[in-house]
Amino acid sequence: METDEYSGRIPEIRLPIGADASAPNTQLLSTGFDAFQKNGCLLIRNAFDKSELQQLRTPLLEQYREMMDQKTRGQSRDLREGYYKRRMLRIKLEKGFKSRSIWANKTVFPLINRLLGEQAILGKITAVVAWPGAPSQQMHFDHPDLFASYEISKFAHKLPTHCLQLVLPLVDITMDNGPTRCWPGSHKLAQGDRVNVDPQSGYSDPLTTLGDCFLIDFRTLHSGLCNNSNRWRPVLFITYQRPWFRDASNYYRIFTPKISDQDFLNIPDELKFSVEHATPQLRRLFVQ
């Protein structure tokens, strides 16, 4: 496994292709943990099976069409920039999306679980689809600091991660179709200082091939860039959080994951804690 030391760009770990995923990768757990804590983002290459990701494109399109056909609101929302050229939708845990190799990947999930205090729960699974012509987003972070006071927020660099996203593209990401630009280390800044970061410097553009993913702290500055290609850019965003955290800024009630009781019973016991809030009975309590 190769790793790049922090050099003003997103740290990168390259896993060997076809590596045994039946047991946690000890190097990823140690090196990846330290790199993410320092930078608030981490690129992991060869983490997912390419053929499985390819097979998700069709059910994603089906869910997208279903969303567009719905007359009621609530299943999706337009992001501010791009209107219908950039759409976010909740992913239903059905067909290929309910596979644990997607939402609890044996290679990546142990690292996520360690970063979140060994109690990671699945917050939501969404997809952002950027069609040709979708413009760039503004630089932003995904959630306000836990404590609004600047006097407390300025100690953010001492706080561990409470929520993060696994960004999983379903196509190769190039400068043509637009990567998710990140500002490594920005998660250590207080919210009041983060908004003053120069958007023209200190960033990293992770270019990926199918099977790569990257993790990003909820506090890390980032921006989805424009899609100048003639093809769609579908990207999954899988949110994990500590069990006490609730996302109050990103339509939490709309995007809370849903899983049937029967599918829940088929999940390995060691993973039930991560999704038990998504079953019908507990979900009603979880979102009220």
C-alpha positions in Angstrom: 0.0 0.0 0.0 1.3 3.4 -1.0 0.6 6.7 0.8 1.4 10.3 0.0 2.5 12.5 2.9 0.5 15.7 3.3 1.8 18.2 0.9 -1.1 20.7 0.5 -3.2 18.2 -1.3 -5.6 15.5 -0.3 -3.7 12.5 1.2 -3.9 9.4 -0.8 -3.8 5.7 0.0 -3.5 3.2 -2.8 -4.7 -0.3 -1.9 -3.5 -3.3 -4.0 -6.1 -4.3 -6.6 -7.9 -7.5 -5.5 -6.7 -7.2 -1.9 -8.3 -9.6 0.6 -11.1 -7.6 2.2 -12.2 -10.4 4.6 -10.3 -8.7 7.4 -9.6 -5.1 8.2 -6.5 -3.6 6.6 -4.3 -2.7 9.5 -2.2 -0.2 7.5 -5.3 1.6 6.3 -6.6 1.7 9.9 -3.4 3.3 11.2 -2.1 5.4 8.3 -5.6 6.4 7.1 -6.7 7.3 10.6 -3.8 9.7 11.1 -4.0 11.2 7.6 -7.8 11.9 7.9 -7.5 13.4 11.4 -4.8 15.8 10.1 -6.4 16.8 6.8 -10.1 16.2 7.2 -10.2 14.3 3.9 -8.6 11.1 2.5 -8.5 9.5 -1.0 -8.6 5.7 -1.0 -7.9 4.0 -4.3 -9.2 0.5 -5.3 -11.5 0.3 -2.3 -14.6 -0.9 -4.2 -15.4 -3.5 -6.8 -15.7 -1.8 -10.2 -18.2 -4.2 -11.6 -20.5 -3.8 -8.7 -20.4 0.0 -9.0 -21.2 -0.2 -12.7 -24.3 -2.2 -11.9 -25.6 0.6 -9.7 -25.9 3.0 -12.6 -29.2 1.5 -13.9 -31.0 1.4 -10.6 -29.8 4.9 -9.9 -31.3 6.1 -13.1 -34.5 4.3 -12.3 -34.7 6.1 -8.9 -33.9 9.3 -10.6 -36.7 9.0 -13.1 -39.1 8.0 -10.3 -38.1 11.1 -8.4 -38.6 13.3 -11.4 -42.0 11.8 -12.0 -43.3 12.4 -8.5 -45.8 15.1 -8.1 -45.2 15.5 -4.3 -42.2 17.2 -2.9 -39.8 15.8 -0.4 -37.8 13.1 -2.1 -35.3 15.4 -3.6 -34.2 18.9 -3.7 -32.4 21.1 -6.3 -29.1 22.4 -5.2 -28.8 26.1 -5.5 -26.5 26.2 -8.5 -27.6 24.6 -11.7 -31.3 24.0 -11.0 -32.2 20.8 -12.8 -28.7 20.2 -14.0 -27.5 19.2 -10.5 -30.0 17.1 -8.5 -29.8 15.4 -5.2 -31.9 12.4 -4.4 -32.3 10.0 -1.5 -31.2 6.5 -2.4 -33.6 3.8 -1.3 -31.8 0.8 0.2 -33.0 -1.7 -2.4 -31.5 -3.7 -5.2 -27.8 -3.2 -5.3 -27.8 -0.3 -2.9 -28.8 -2.5 0.1 -25.6 -4.6 -0.3 -23.4 -4.2 2.7 -20.4 -4.0 0.3 -21.7 -0.5 -0.6 -22.8 1.0 2.7 -20.6 -1.1 5.0 -17.6 -1.8 2.8 -15.3 -4.3 4.5 -12.2 -2.3 3.5 -13.4 1.2 4.4 -16.0 0.8 7.1 -13.6 -0.3 9.8 -11.7 3.0 9.3 -14.9 5.0 9.3 -16.0 3.2 12.5 -12.7 4.0 14.2 -12.9 7.6 13.2 -16.4 7.8 14.8 -15.5 6.2 18.1 -16.5 2.6 17.1 -20.1 3.6 17.0 -20.7 4.8 13.5 -24.3 4.8 12.3 -25.6 5.3 8.7 -26.9 8.9 8.5 -28.1 8.9 4.9 -27.3 7.8 1.4 -27.9 10.3 -1.3 -26.7 10.7 -4.9 -25.8 13.9 -6.6 -26.3 13.8 -10.4 -24.6 16.5 -12.4 -25.7 16.7 -16.0 -23.7 18.3 -18.7 -23.5 22.0 -18.2 -24.0 21.9 -14.4 -22.0 24.8 -13.0 -19.6 24.7 -10.1 -20.8 25.1 -6.5 -19.6 27.7 -4.2 -17.0 26.6 -1.6 -18.9 25.4 1.5 -19.0 23.0 4.5 -21.9 20.7 5.2 -22.9 21.6 8.7 -22.5 24.4 11.2 -20.1 23.8 14.1 -21.4 21.9 17.0 -21.1 25.1 19.1 -21.9 28.4 17.6 -19.8 30.5 19.9 -16.5 31.5 18.2 -14.8 31.3 21.6 -15.6 27.6 21.6 -15.5 27.0 17.9 -11.9 28.1 17.7 -10.9 24.9 19.4 -12.3 22.9 16.5 -8.9 21.5 15.8 -9.0 19.6 19.0 -12.4 18.0 18.4 -12.6 14.5 16.8 -14.8 13.9 13.8 -18.5 13.6 14.6 -19.8 13.2 11.1 -18.2 12.4 7.7 -19.1 11.5 4.2 -17.9 8.7 1.9 -17.9 10.1 -1.6 -18.2 7.3 -4.1 -18.3 8.2 -7.8 -20.0 5.8 -10.2 -17.9 7.0 -13.1 -14.3 8.1 -13.6 -13.8 11.6 -12.4 -11.8 14.0 -14.5 -11.3 17.7 -14.7 -13.7 17.6 -17.7 -16.7 16.2 -15.8 -15.7 17.9 -12.5 -14.2 16.5 -9.3 -15.2 17.5 -5.8 -12.6 20.1 -4.8 -11.4 20.0 -1.2 -9.5 22.3 1.1 -7.4 19.9 3.2 -7.0 21.0 6.8 -9.9 23.4 6.7 -11.8 21.3 9.3 -9.4 22.5 11.9 -10.6 26.1 11.5 -13.4 27.7 13.5 -16.5 28.3 11.4 -16.0 32.0 11.5 -12.5 31.6 10.1 -13.5 28.9 7.5 -15.7 31.4 5.7 -12.7 33.6 5.1 -10.6 30.9 3.4 -9.3 32.0 -0.1 -11.2 29.8 -2.6 -8.5 30.3 -5.1 -5.7 28.6 -3.1 -4.9 25.7 -0.8 -7.3 23.3 -2.6 -7.0 19.8 -4.0 -9.0 18.2 -6.9 -9.1 14.5 -6.4 -9.3 12.7 -9.8 -10.5 9.2 -9.5 -11.2 6.0 -11.4 -14.1 3.7 -10.8 -13.5 1.9 -7.5 -11.8 4.8 -5.8 -13.5 6.8 -3.0 -12.7 9.5 -0.6 -13.7 10.5 2.9 -14.5 14.1 3.9 -15.2 15.5 7.4 -18.5 17.4 7.6 -16.4 20.5 8.6 -14.1 20.4 5.6 -14.5 23.0 2.9 -15.4 21.5 -0.5 -17.1 22.3 -3.8 -18.5 20.2 -6.7 -17.0 21.6 -9.9 -18.7 22.1 -13.2 -19.5 19.3 -15.6 -18.1 20.4 -18.9 -18.4 16.9 -20.5 -21.3 15.5 -22.5 -22.0 12.8 -20.0 -23.7 12.6 -16.6 -21.7 12.5 -13.4 -23.4 10.3 -10.7 -21.8 10.3 -7.3 -23.0 8.6 -4.1 -22.6 10.4 -0.8 -22.9 8.1 2.2 -23.0 9.9 5.5 -21.9 8.3 8.7 -22.1 9.9 12.2 -21.8 9.3 15.9 -25.1 8.1 17.3 -25.9 11.3 19.2 -25.5 13.6 16.2 -28.5 14.7 14.1 -28.0 16.7 10.9 -30.1 19.7 11.3 -29.0 21.5 8.1 -29.4 19.1 5.3 -33.1 17.9 5.2 -32.5 15.2 7.7 -36.1 14.0 7.8 -36.3 13.8 4.0 -33.1 11.8 3.6 -33.2 9.5 6.6 -32.4 6.0 5.3 -35.1 3.5 5.1 -34.7 -0.3 5.3 -37.5 -2.9 5.6 -37.7 -5.0 8.7 -37.0 -8.1 6.7 -33.9 -6.7 5.1 -32.8 -5.6 8.6 -33.0 -9.1 9.8 -30.7 -10.2 7.1 -27.9 -7.8 8.1 -25.1 -9.3 10.1 -25.5 -8.7 13.9 -22.3 -6.7 14.1 -23.7 -4.1 11.7 -27.3 -3.9 13.0 -26.4 -1.0 15.3 -25.4 1.1 12.3 -28.9 0.9 10.6 -31.4 0.0 13.3 -32.7 3.5 13.3 -33.7 3.1 9.7 -36.3 0.3 10.3 -39.9 1.4 10.2 -40.6 1.2 13.9 -37.5 3.0 15.1 -37.5 5.4 12.1 -40.7 6.9 13.3 -39.1 7.8 16.6 -35.8 8.8 15.0 -37.3 11.6 12.8 -39.9 13.1 15.1 
